[in-house]
Amino acid sequence: MQEFFRPVGFSCKLCFMHTPLFSLSNQSSLLQTLTLVNFRNYSHRTFEFHDSIVALVGDNGVGKTNILEAISLFSSGRGLKSTKLSEMKMLHALEGWVVSANFSLGGTPIPFGTALDYSPSGTERRLIRINQVPVKNQSTLTEWLNIVWVTPPMARLFQEGGSIRRKFIDRMVMALNPSHTERLNRYEHYLRERSQLLRQGIQDDQWLASIEQRLSEDGVAISIARSQLVRQLTEAQSNDFDSPFPRFFAQMDGEIDQWCRDRTALDIEDKIRHELRQSRHQDALTGGATIGAHRSNLAVTHLGKHMPSVLCSTGEQKMLLHAMTLAFIRLLDSYRDRLTLLLLDDVIAHLDYEHRAYLFQEIRTILAQGANIQIFMTGTSMEEFLDIQPAQIIQL
């Protein structure tokens, strides 16, 4: 273990493991190896991947989702489970966790690493290294990789609050536009700063006006990016009338989103600044901001039934989620500058044979066209993945 960690209280000098790379003749971009140390249920395990489709198969509880979570940590944020860093540490482990990976990106081997560390004051933090170099800003990861996931809790996407749906769309936008990550981070920072000033009763008009200017600029850019992505998703869905997945119409729904459909960006920014200024007193009492990109929602209509997704059955909502995921995979075929890792956790279990066969056929077709995508799926039975051969199947 000392080859990975320094003693308890280890510092930023923590070293990441580098496993040997192996060459791939038919893939220019691929996650090739993944090493987990003290991560969830893995004390020390290395996985090797050599295909653009990887199926992780095993009984419930063996750690399939943990592997996907480890991969998801090479994106900004807290991964697909969105848990505290310390909760990812293996139970009873004396030291923090390390996740290291070797990617071939455009044929060039690039090592990545991330780990749990602690500041001198004992606060947990995440270290990141790309190609041996420490990285301070997590958003840098989106300049190298796109990582998008669909997990079982997302089956309730249309039943939960709007923030869940915004995050779902934002993750897709990040995959196509890395600058979206930085805009979101700035926007959330300015929201917190404005809220804190208002709660404390600080009436510095110049300071507040400066923050509201930034909120309006980033808010409009965020809203436009979301609307463009959702429109692209709607356009990218299959026109195959034999598809078992429902056709859908999607759009962002919110006050700013409505303005974006019939006003210029500059007009909208002016309108937001005016509204924020007028609502300072109310926002000081209630917290947050009464207007902004953080108030947007995703509205999806099941076209076959002419019914809003919120009124559809649970099964229909799951099929809408899968239809949107398929549309996103098609959309990714046009964006090949970075490798996209698509993590589908237990998605197959929700599909009958017809839907599963169609999903696999779509994936094979898109990959055959040269899409820069690597797909990881989990399941409990080898039989679930027979129709997606050839693929790499790892029995856990």
N, C-alpha and C positions, 0 to 999 in steps of 0.2 A: 504493500500500500504506500510506502514512502516514495515510490517512483511517481505517484500521482499527487501526493499531498505533502505539505510541510506539517509539523506538529500542530496540535489543537491551537486555534487562534491564527491559522495560516493567513498569510498576507497576499497581496497582489502578485507576488512572485510565484504563485501556484503554477505548476506545470501541467500541461495537458498531454495525455497519451497520444502518440502518433503511431498508428498501425500501418503496416506496409500497404501501398497502393498496388492494384493490379490493373492491367490495361484492358480496355473494352474495344473490340473491333467495330461494333455496330452502334455504339452510343457515344455521342460527344459530350453529353451532360448527364450526370447520374450521381446519386448518393451511393457510394460504394461500400463504405464500412461505417458502423455505428458502435461505439463502445460506451457501456454504462457502468459506472462505479458508484456503489452505495445509492443507487437511484431506485426508488420504490422497492420492488421485490428482487432487484438484481444487485448482488454484491459486486460482481465483476463478470460482465458478459460482452462478447463482441459478436456482432452480426455482419455478414457479408451479403451484399446485394449485387446482382449482375443482370437485372432485367428492368424494363420500364414498368412492368406490372409485378407487384409483390403481394402475395397473400399470406397473412400470418394466421395460422390455424391452431386451435387448441381449446381446451375446456375453459369455461368461465373461471376467472381468478388466476390464470397462469401468467398474466402480464402482457397480453396483447396490446391493450390500450396504453399501457405504460410505455411501450416502444413508440407508439404514435405520439404520445405526449412528449417524449424525449426529442423526437424529430421536430415537433412544433416549437420547441424552445429556440430553434434557429430562425425564428421570426420575432418581431418586437412584441412586447407584452408578456403575459404570464402563462402562455401555452394554452392548449385546448381545454384543460380543466380549470384554468384560471384560479389556481390555488397559491397559497403562500409558498415561498421557496423552501422553507424548512419542512413543510408537509411532504415535499417530494423526496426527502431523505429516507433511506432505508431504516426501518425500525431497529433501534438499539445500535445503530452505527455510531462509532465514536467520532467520525470525521464527516465533513460535508460531502455532497455528491458532485460528480463530474460526468458530463456528457461530451464526448468528442466524436468527430465525424470526419471522414475524408470524402470530398466531392471531386468529381471530374467535371469541370465547367468549361465547355468549349474545347475539351481535350486537355485542359490544363489541370493538374492535381492541386487542390486547395484544401488545406486542413482547417477545420472549424472546431472551436471548443467553447463550452460554457460551464459554469460551476457556481455552486453556492459558496459565498465568502462572507466574512463578518468584518465590519468596520472596527476601529479601535474602541468605539463606544459599545460594541456588541450588536449593532444593527445589522440585520441580514441584507445582503446585496448580491447581485448576479454579476459575475465576471464573464466577459466575452473576448475571445480572440479569433481573428480571421487571418489565416496565412501567417501565423506566429505573432501577429501584432495585436496588442491590447486595443479594444474598442470601447470607448466611453458611452457612445450613444447607441441604444438598441436599434434605432431607425436605420442605422448603417446596414443592418442585416437585409433590409428590403431592397437595397441596391444590388445585392448578390443573388437573392433567392426570393421566390414567391412560395408561400405556404398557406394553403387553404384546407379547412377540414369540415366534415359533416359528422356529427356525433349523435348518439341516441337522444340526449336531452333536446337537441335541435328539432326533433319531431314535434315539439311543442312551440315551434317558432311562431306560429300564427295565434297561439293562445296566450303568450307571455306579453310583457310590456314592450313598448316601442323601442327601448334601448337595446334589447336583444336583437331586434330586426335591423337596427342601425349598425350594430357591430357586425352582423352577418354581411351586410352590403359593404361596409367599410373594409372588411377583410378582402373582399373581391376587388375593390377599388385599389387597395394597396398593391395587389398582385399585378395590376396593370400600370399603376402610377406610384412609384415609391415616394414622391413628394407629398402624397396624401397623408402619410404617417406623420411627417413633421408638422403639417398644417393642423392635424387633429391634436397633436401634443401642445402646440402653441395655443390653439383655441381653448382647450381645457385649462391651460395655465392661466389665460386671461380671464376666463370665467371665474376661476377660484379667486384670483386677485381682486377682481371687481366686487365679488360677493363679500370678501373679507373687508374691503374698504367701507362698503355700505353698512355692514353689520357693526363696524367700529365707529360709525358716524362720521367718518372722514369725508368732508365735503370739499375736496380739492377738485374744482371743476376742470382744470387743465389736465390733471392726472387721470381723472375718470374719462374725460373726452378722448385722451390718447388710447386708453384701454378699449373704449368702445369703437374707436376707429379700427383698431386691429381686429376686434371681434367681428366687425362688419365685413372687413376684407377677407379674412380667413373663412368666415361663415358662408359667404357667398360662394367662394371657391369650393368649399366642401360640398355645399348643396348642389352646385353645378356638376361636380364630379360624380356624385351619387346618382343624380338624374340621368347623366349620360350612361353610366354603367347599367342602370336598370333598363333604360331604353335599348341598349345593346343586347342585354339578356333577352328581352322580349323578341327582338329581331333575330337572335341567334337560335331560337328554339326550332326544332325540326318541323318541316312542313309535311312530314310523312303521316298520312292519314291512318296508316296501319300501326302507328306508335301506340302502345298501351298507356303511355304517360299522358296526362292531360295537357292541353294547351292553356296558356295563361296570358294575362295582361297585367303588367306591373308598372307602378309609378311611385315616386316619392310623394308623400302627402303631408303638407304642412303649409303654414302661411308663407314662409320664404320660398318653398318649392312652387307654390302657385304663382308668386311674383316672378320666379325665374322663367315661367312659361310665356310671359307677355311683357316683360320689362327688361331694360338693359342692366348689366351688372352694376354700373355706376349709380343708376337710379335706385337699385335695391340697396346698395351700401348706404346711400343717403337716407333712405327710409328706415333702415335698421338703426342707424345712429340716432335718428330722431326718436324712434320708439324706445330705445334704451335710455336715452336721456329723460324722456317723459316718465319712464317706469322706475326711476331710481328709488323713490320713496317706497313704492310697493315692494320692489325687490329687496329693499333693506329689511322689510318686515317678514317676507316669505322666504327669502334666500333664493339663490340662483338668478335666472333671468327669464322674464316672461316671453321673450322672443329670441329666436336664434336657431342655428342648425341643429342644436341639441333637442329641439322640439319636433323634428321631422319624424315621419313614420313611413313604413313600407306598406303600400296597399297592393294586394294581389287579388285578381279575379280569376276564378275557374271558368274559362270560356265555354267549356262543354255544358256547364250548368248555369252559366250567366249568374254566378253566385260569388259574393266576396269570400275570401279564404276563411275569415273568422266564423262564417256560418257553415262551412263545409264540415263533413265528418272527420274524425281523427285520421281514418285511413286515407281520405281524399287529401287532407293536409300533408300527410307524409308523401303522397305521390306528387303533389305540387312542389314540395321541397326537392325531391329527386329530379323533377322536370327542370327546375331552375339550376340544379347542379349540372345536369347534362348540357343545358344551354351555356353554362359557364365554361365547361370543358371545350365546347365548340368554339367559344369566343377566344379561349386561350390559344387556339391554333393560329390566330393572327398576331400573337405577341410571343415571339420566340427569342427575345433578347436575353431572357433569364430563365433558368430552370424553375419550373413550377412543381412543387410536391403537393399532391392532392391526397389527403388522408381521409379515408372512408371507414369509420369505425362502426362495425356491426350493421352496416347499411344493408347488406345482402339478406340478413335475417328478416327484414321487413318486406321483402319482395317475393312474390310467387315465381314460378318457373318462367312464365311469359315475360314478366317485367325484368327478371334477372337476365334472361337470354338477350333481350333487347339492349339492356344497359351494357352488357359485355360486348355486343356487336358494335355499338356506338363507340365504345372505348377503343376497340381494335381498329376501327375505321379511322378514327382521328389520329391515333398513333402511327398508323401506316402512312398518313399524309405528312409525317415529319414533325408533329407537334413536340415541343420541348417540355414534355410532361413525364413525371414518374408518379405512379399511383400505388398507394399502399392501402390494402383492405384487410379487415379482420373478419373471422368467422369461426364457428365451432366445428364445422364438418368439411372434410376434403371434398365431399360430393358437391358442395355449394359452388366450387370453383372449377368444376370439370369443363364447363362451357367457355372458359376464358383462356384455355390453353392456346399458345404456349404462354406460360407465366412461371415465375419463381414462387414455389409454395414452400413455406417454412413451417414445419410442424414443431410446436412448442410443447 
